[in-house]
């Protein structure tokens, strides 16, 4: 299973590294630069608002399907119709409730119109993820890796035509409409893949069965709802608590850009890990070796990226957003550090989810929500977007550390002797080396590359990455392809 993870991780990361960063740092950033902080701030605030009740779309179905199909693929044929039907019904409720809340929140007709299309896009997005979670649960990781970038490739094409040609002028409205078309086409691709896997599907409605499934999904739904609140509340509160809230939201959204790009890659890894962890747990396989590998290849690169971005925060923000100032750089510096605990959550939170430790995850999420709200309400009025950035860092820090502690304890993980020492030595040397590189190399690109090279060298030197084992695995994969 470890070899399966590594080979599919290489494919997944290769495909996504070609597309996702270009989407976030090229297209999405280009749209924000084109329309300006205030207009993009309106979009960002409405996007966050559309996500507050996103749990009504999911209700834990995606996580449930990915985990349980991996354990028992035959259940898919019985549960697909009732789950999909329930998901469609919940989508209608989601749109209605979100629009009513938007009206009660005082949104004008222009914002309500945008919110309507954003909610529709959320429905398309979650159905896209839903179908992909089935594909992942069936262990079709290579197909899922390709499908993971279809929507972004289409968006790059549509938005690129507007940004770089005279085909159409870019606007927030057209940006949203482009998302609608891209998601619709991407969903069509996933349906074509699944068509052959659902030949013997049973077209019947079984209320007791659906009720039983919904009871199992309830903890997943609660976790999804709470996590949505503590990750999106800042973008909703900034316009409410500040006179210049739309502008501050634009600053915060720009600072969030690199974190979002990094986060996309980490989410892909967690989606790959969930069915693998679930299958290993159901078959009572030893998890320690795979989790140790994931800890090294997820967290140290996360520290490398976050730390180098923090050191060159002002330079990076100016490159991405020429109209940014030192304040935007400070906001970005705090926000990007959140990627370190997020990387921990994507390993250990996924592990806890695969082991169905939903009660613990929900309690931790509730505590995180309380922490997030307290910091946001305390710091936003005085520190504006910087206060929201601190709320994000502290909240994610709590989640990352607590998930690690509970995951290691409950799954009784035992890492190789000396791994923890090598891990911490690598991190300390990376932090010290990065500090000196920043003081020696003023050019941000040269500095970031040097820190990245230092990180890779330390991971190989201290055997966080076992180079010989990785090369043998790569050679075996190439031999298999050549023999086909």
DAGINOR-V912584 format. One record per backbone hydrogen bond with DSSP energy under -1.0 kcal/mol. CO is the residue of the C=O (numbers start at 1). NH is the residue of the N-H. If there is no record, write none. Layout:
# DAGINOR-V912584
[[CO,NH] [CO,NH]]
This chain:
# DAGINOR-V912584
[[1,5] [2,6] [3,7] [4,8] [5,9] [6,10] [7,11] [8,12] [9,13] [10,14] [11,15] [12,16] [13,17] [16,20] [19,23] [20,24] [21,25] [22,26] [22,27] [23,28] [24,29] [26,30] [27,31] [28,32] [29,33] [30,34] [31,35] [32,36] [36,40] [37,41] [38,42] [39,43] [40,44] [41,45] [42,46] [43,47] [44,48] [45,49] [46,50] [49,52] [51,54] [53,56] [54,57] [54,58] [55,59] [58,61] [60,64] [61,65] [62,66] [63,67] [64,68] [65,69] [68,72] [72,75] [73,76] [75,79] [76,80] [77,202] [79,83] [80,84] [81,85] [82,86] [83,87] [84,88] [85,89] [86,90] [87,91] [88,92] [89,93] [90,94] [91,95] [92,96] [93,97] [94,98] [95,99] [96,100] [97,101] [98,102] [99,103] [100,104] [101,105] [102,107] [103,106] [108,112] [109,113] [110,114] [111,115] [112,116] [113,117] [114,118] [115,119] [116,120] [117,121] [118,122] [119,123] [120,124] [121,125] [122,126] [123,127] [124,128] [125,129] [126,130] [127,131] [128,132] [129,133] [130,134] [131,135] [132,136] [133,137] [134,138] [135,140] [136,139] [139,141] [140,144] [141,145] [142,146] [143,147] [144,148] [146,149] [149,153] [150,154] [151,155] [152,156] [153,157] [154,158] [155,159] [156,160] [157,161] [158,162] [159,163] [160,164] [171,175] [172,176] [173,177] [174,178] [175,179] [176,180] [177,181] [178,182] [179,183] [180,184] [181,185] [182,186] [183,187] [184,188] [185,189] [186,190] [187,191] [188,192] [189,193] [190,194] [191,195] [194,197] [198,201] [202,204] [206,210] [207,211] [208,212] [209,213] [210,214] [211,215] [212,216] [213,217] [214,218] [217,221] [218,222] [219,223] [220,224] [221,225] [222,226] [223,227] [224,228] [225,229] [226,230] [227,231] [228,232] [229,233] [233,237] [234,238] [237,241] [238,242] [242,245] [244,248] [245,249] [246,250] [247,251] [248,252] [249,253] [250,254] [251,255] [252,256] [256,260] [257,261] [258,262] [259,263] [260,264] [261,265] [262,266] [263,267] [264,268] [265,269] [266,270] [267,271] [268,272] [269,273] [270,274] [273,277] [274,278] [275,279] [276,280] [277,281] [278,282] [279,283] [280,285] [281,284] [287,291] [288,292] [289,293] [290,294] [291,295] [292,296] [293,297] [294,298] [295,299] [298,302] [299,303] [300,304] [301,305] [302,306] [303,307] [304,308] [305,309] [306,310] [307,311] [308,312] [310,313] [312,316] [313,317] [314,318] [315,319] [316,320] [317,321] [321,324] [325,329] [326,330] [327,331] [328,332] [329,333] [330,334] [331,335] [332,336] [335,338] [336,339] [337,340] [338,342] [339,343] [340,344] [341,345] [342,346] [344,348] [345,349] [347,351] [348,352] [349,353] [350,354] [351,355] [352,357] [353,356] [356,358] [357,361] [358,362] [359,363] [360,364] [361,365] [362,366] [363,367] [364,368] [365,369] [366,370] [367,371] [368,372] [369,373] [370,374] [371,375] [372,376] [373,377] [374,378] [375,379] [376,380] [379,383] [380,384] [383,386] [384,388] [385,389] [386,390] [387,391] [388,392] [389,393] [390,394] [391,395] [392,396] [393,397] [394,398] [395,399] [396,400] [397,401] [398,402] [399,403] [400,404] [401,405] [402,406] [403,407] [404,408] [405,409] [406,410] [407,411] [408,413] [416,419] [418,422] [419,423] [420,424] [421,425] [422,426] [423,427] [424,428] [425,429] [426,430] [427,431] [428,432] [429,433] [430,434] [431,435] [432,436] [433,437] [434,438] [435,439] [436,440] [437,441] [443,447] [444,448] [445,449] [446,450] [447,451] [448,452] [449,453] [450,454] [451,455] [452,456] [453,457] [454,458] [455,459] [456,460] [457,461] [458,462] [459,464] [459,465] [460,463] [465,467] [466,470] [467,471] [468,472] [469,473] [470,474] [471,475] [472,476] [473,477] [474,478] [475,479] [476,480] [477,481] [478,482] [479,483]]
